[in-house]
Amino acid sequence: MRYYAERVARSVLTVWAAVTLTFGILRLMPGGPLVQLRGQLSRRNMSPEEIENQMAVYKERLNYADAPIHEQYITYVSSLLQGDFGESLKEGEPVLQLIGEALPWTVFVMTVATILIFAIAIVWGALTAYREGSTFDKVSSVAGVLLGSIPFYVFAFILLLFLAYENKFFPASGRMTPLTDVELTVDFIVDVLHHAALPIASVVVVQAGLQMLSMRGNSIQVLGEDYVRVARLRGLSDRRISTRYVARNAILPMYTGFLTLIGFNIGNSVILEQVFTYRGIGYVMFDALEVQDYSILMGVFLVFTIILVVAVLIADLTYSWVDPRVKSGDASEAY
């Protein structure tokens, strides 16, 4: 219970630090965000009265009160606890609503991509470990390093050029074909997957190689363990040794990486969704950055932080269930 309490407390402290950081950044900007916004309005040739009226609207949407800094901080934190992230300066809609509409699409793409990454990496890495030193192992290792060294957005441009623009195999943009009535049917699911195929492939191809190398290293290490040698001396089949002894133990160290990689990939969606004009949470954040919509930028930053913190927390709290050799967070206490 102490181990769980420490991990939860650490996660809460991290989220609180992120909240405090967003509060401080907004108010430590040169002149503050209101000065930046006032400058934008002045360049539109608006009258002083119109500027003041618009500034009053901006203050309300930013939850920006003319009060001492500690009172502003308390108001800011209490609003967040109530689910009030302010309103979009551009759209005039609640930030949480805009994030809620875009986030599921990003989570869908990155979760599917991460599952595929680890499925490919586990099989590919296990095969290369069993054939250590062979031509297959050498070619796979080189391919893994080369693929991992390519930025995912570069590969995204390549896929977009050859599979979307030149050959028209996949749509170049959008989350789905515009429909009047959206119903969860087979055709709808196929259409969504068709639009998400290229963003998913861009992440999978680049990251699968590095995860394969990790699985290969884990498998080689397990193959050298004493219990594997004993299993061979007992006359157990290679299939049973590979599945029951090697694969299961080699996968375990990758469990934490699986959860955290989902969080990191969601953060990387900012560039990927711009390439494919895929209106997820990353696209919303980039769009807000262009128009200096501070409410959305702060809200998305907090959501990214919370997702990653929760992923790490889940990995910490559940790893001892996945690997019974680990007790109370102490890896030295093994069977």
Residue pairs with C-beta under 8 A, 6 or more apart in sequence:
3 328
3 329
4 317
7 313
7 316
7 317
7 329
8 313
11 309
11 310
11 312
11 313
14 305
14 309
15 302
15 305
15 306
15 309
18 301
18 302
18 305
18 306
19 76
19 77
19 80
19 302
20 73
22 298
22 301
22 302
23 72
23 73
23 76
23 77
26 32
26 33
26 62
26 294
26 298
27 33
27 69
27 72
29 36
33 62
33 64
33 292
33 294
34 55
34 58
34 59
34 62
34 64
36 292
37 55
37 58
37 89
37 292
38 51
38 55
40 292
41 50
41 51
41 54
41 55
42 51
46 54
58 64
58 89
59 65
59 66
60 87
61 86
61 87
61 88
61 89
61 92
61 295
62 86
62 89
62 294
62 295
63 75
63 76
63 79
63 84
63 86
64 72
65 71
65 72
65 75
67 75
79 85
79 86
80 302
83 96
84 94
84 96
85 94
85 95
85 96
85 99
85 295
85 298
85 299
85 302
86 94
86 95
86 295
86 298
86 299
87 93
87 94
87 95
87 295
88 94
88 95
88 98
88 288
88 293
88 295
88 296
89 291
89 292
89 293
89 294
89 295
89 296
90 288
90 291
90 293
90 296
91 98
95 295
95 296
95 298
95 299
96 299
98 284
98 296
98 299
99 281
99 284
99 296
99 299
99 300
99 303
102 279
102 280
102 281
102 283
102 284
103 280
103 281
103 303
105 175
105 278
105 279
105 280
105 281
106 266
106 269
106 273
106 280
106 281
106 282
107 266
108 192
108 196
109 196
109 199
109 200
109 203
109 269
109 278
109 280
110 203
110 262
110 265
110 266
110 269
111 262
112 196
112 200
113 199
113 200
113 203
113 204
113 207
113 265
114 203
114 258
114 261
114 262
114 265
116 200
116 204
116 208
117 203
117 204
117 207
117 208
117 211
117 261
118 211
118 254
118 258
120 204
120 208
120 211
120 212
121 208
121 211
121 212
121 214
121 215
121 254
122 215
122 247
122 251
122 254
124 140
124 208
124 212
124 215
125 211
125 212
125 213
125 214
125 215
125 216
125 218
125 219
125 250
126 215
126 216
126 219
126 242
126 246
126 247
126 250
127 136
127 140
128 136
128 137
128 140
128 141
128 212
128 216
128 219
129 137
129 215
129 216
129 219
129 220
129 223
129 246
129 250
130 219
130 223
130 242
131 137
132 220
137 216
140 212
140 216
141 213
141 216
143 209
144 209
144 210
144 212
144 213
145 209
145 213
146 209
147 205
147 206
147 208
147 209
147 210
148 206
148 207
148 209
148 210
148 213
150 206
151 206
152 202
152 203
152 206
152 207
152 268
152 271
152 272
153 202
153 271
153 272
153 275
155 202
155 205
155 206
156 198
156 199
156 202
156 272
156 275
156 276
157 275
159 198
159 201
159 202
160 172
160 198
160 275
160 276
163 169
163 170
163 198
164 170
164 171
164 172
164 198
165 172
170 194
170 195
170 197
170 198
171 177
171 194
171 195
172 276
172 277
173 276
173 277
173 278
174 195
174 277
174 278
174 279
175 192
175 195
175 196
175 278
175 279
175 280
176 188
176 191
176 192
176 195
177 191
177 195
179 188
182 188
195 278
196 278
198 276
199 272
199 273
199 275
199 276
199 278
202 272
202 275
203 265
203 268
203 272
207 261
211 254
211 257
214 253
214 254
214 257
215 250
215 251
215 254
218 249
218 250
218 251
218 253
218 254
219 246
219 247
219 250
221 250
222 228
222 245
222 246
222 249
222 250
223 246
225 249
227 245
228 241
228 245
228 246
231 240
231 241
231 245
232 241
252 322
252 323
255 315
255 319
255 322
255 323
256 312
256 315
256 316
256 319
259 311
259 312
259 314
259 315
260 308
260 311
260 312
260 315
262 307
262 311
263 304
263 307
263 308
263 310
263 311
263 312
264 308
266 281
266 282
266 304
266 307
266 308
267 304
267 308
268 282
269 280
269 281
269 282
269 283
270 282
270 283
270 285
270 286
271 282
272 278
272 282
273 279
273 280
273 281
273 282
273 283
273 286
274 282
274 283
274 286
277 283
281 300
281 303
284 296
284 300
285 296
285 297
285 300
287 293
288 294
288 296
288 297
288 300
289 297
316 329
319 326
320 326
320 327
320 328
320 329
324 335
325 331
325 333
325 334
325 335
326 333
326 334
327 333
